[in-house]
Amino acid sequence: MFLQHYNTFLEVMKLPRARLNFSQRIDPDDIQAAYRNYTKPHPRFKIIRHKTIGAALIDLAQFPHREAYLEHIKGKNHGGYHAKRARSRGYVVRDIDRNAYVDDIHDINTSLDTRQGRPLDRKYFEKQERFENQGHFRYWGVLNAQGKLVAYATLGIYGNFASFSQMMGIRNNDGIMHLLLSEAVCQLIDAGQVRYIMYDTFFGAQPGLRHFKTILGFRPYRASYTLQ
């Protein structure tokens, strides 16, 4: 057991370091709340902070333009391959007003009882009739050829990084989630507003979700946070 923990410690120490800054000028109340959440004690390992070890990040500085990122994730069974399949089947990614898709969002949320091997939080089974939009958030959706919303994502801009807070979709084999996430990354590269994009962590994720993150360019980092 000691050797296992020691080897894990060595692996963690080899992870690249990312310094993530929260900027209060964006939205003081929400940014401070997010900072407290990201730096609270880990639910299992109290001596470390919540989203520090194994943070799933893409360093956008390595991609001068969206084509460089798409080149990075192309190849058989990589994220770009699956995203291309979704495009060929008529799916498109759009900025959305969630209030225009209340029924579709409820259909997505209730389409599965479990996701990534875990029971879905019961709050997703309660239909939300009204959504409040925040100025430092982006809201994306995937629409099928008939204009129905089949996946959506919400992402907050916090400072020098952005982080997904939701990413949900119906389950099919069309590559819609790969299309959604890859286009979100491309739009952040286009905007040049942040250096990093985060999708929670690696070590707490199920193998399927870890694979999904990996083939779309995410890597585990040791993250440190500052509040400015």
Residue pairs with C-beta under 8 A, 6 or more apart in sequence:
12 53
12 54
12 222
15 53
15 54
15 220
15 221
15 222
16 219
16 221
16 222
17 221
17 222
17 223
17 224
18 55
18 57
18 59
18 161
18 196
18 221
18 222
18 223
18 224
19 223
19 224
19 226
20 55
20 158
20 159
20 160
20 161
20 196
20 198
20 223
20 224
20 225
20 226
21 159
21 160
21 161
21 225
21 226
21 227
21 228
22 31
22 32
22 34
22 35
22 38
22 158
22 159
22 225
22 226
22 227
22 228
23 31
23 158
23 159
23 160
23 228
24 31
24 32
24 227
24 228
26 136
26 157
26 158
26 159
27 134
27 135
27 136
30 134
30 136
30 156
31 158
31 159
31 227
32 227
34 156
34 158
35 225
35 227
37 50
38 49
38 50
38 51
38 225
39 49
39 50
39 51
39 52
39 225
40 49
40 50
41 47
41 48
41 49
41 50
42 48
42 49
42 50
42 52
42 53
43 50
49 225
51 198
51 200
51 201
51 223
52 222
52 223
52 224
52 225
53 201
53 203
53 222
54 201
54 202
54 203
54 204
54 220
54 221
54 222
55 198
55 200
55 201
55 202
55 220
55 221
55 222
55 223
56 198
56 199
56 200
56 201
56 202
56 205
56 213
56 218
56 219
56 220
56 221
57 161
57 196
57 197
57 198
57 218
57 219
57 220
57 221
57 223
58 185
58 196
58 197
58 216
58 217
58 218
58 219
59 195
59 196
60 69
60 185
60 188
60 189
60 194
60 195
60 196
60 197
61 195
62 68
63 69
63 72
63 189
65 189
65 190
66 186
66 189
66 190
69 182
69 185
69 186
69 189
69 217
70 80
70 182
70 186
72 217
73 79
73 80
73 83
73 182
73 215
73 216
73 217
74 80
74 81
75 81
77 215
78 215
79 178
79 181
79 182
79 215
79 216
79 217
80 178
80 182
81 175
82 175
82 178
82 179
82 215
83 175
83 178
83 179
83 182
83 183
84 175
85 174
85 175
86 142
86 174
86 175
86 176
86 178
86 179
87 179
89 145
89 174
90 144
90 145
91 142
91 143
91 144
91 145
91 150
91 174
91 175
91 176
91 179
92 142
92 143
93 140
93 141
93 142
93 143
93 179
93 180
93 183
93 184
94 140
94 141
94 143
95 138
95 139
95 140
95 141
96 139
96 140
96 141
96 149
96 152
97 133
97 139
98 105
98 131
98 133
98 139
98 152
99 130
99 131
101 141
101 149
101 152
102 127
102 128
102 129
102 130
102 131
104 148
104 149
104 150
105 128
105 149
105 152
106 127
106 128
107 170
108 149
108 150
108 151
108 152
108 168
108 169
108 170
109 120
109 124
109 125
109 168
110 124
110 125
111 170
111 171
112 120
112 171
113 119
113 120
114 120
116 205
116 206
116 208
116 209
117 206
117 208
118 206
124 168
133 139
134 156
136 156
136 157
136 158
137 154
137 155
137 156
137 157
137 165
138 154
138 155
138 157
138 162
138 184
138 187
139 152
139 153
139 154
140 152
140 153
140 155
140 180
140 183
140 184
140 187
141 149
141 151
141 152
141 153
141 180
142 149
142 150
142 151
142 152
142 169
142 176
142 179
142 180
143 149
143 150
144 150
150 169
150 170
150 172
150 176
151 167
151 168
151 169
151 170
151 176
151 177
151 180
152 166
152 167
152 168
152 169
152 180
153 164
153 166
153 167
153 168
153 180
153 181
153 184
154 164
154 165
154 166
154 167
155 162
155 163
155 164
155 165
155 184
155 197
156 162
156 163
156 165
157 193
157 194
159 194
159 228
160 194
160 195
160 196
161 194
161 195
161 196
161 197
161 198
162 188
162 193
162 194
162 196
162 197
162 198
163 197
163 198
163 199
163 200
164 184
164 197
164 198
164 199
164 200
167 177
167 180
167 181
167 199
169 176
169 177
169 180
170 176
177 212
178 212
178 215
178 216
181 199
181 216
182 216
184 197
185 197
185 216
185 217
188 194
188 197
198 223
199 213
199 218
201 220
202 210
202 213
202 218
202 220
203 220
205 213
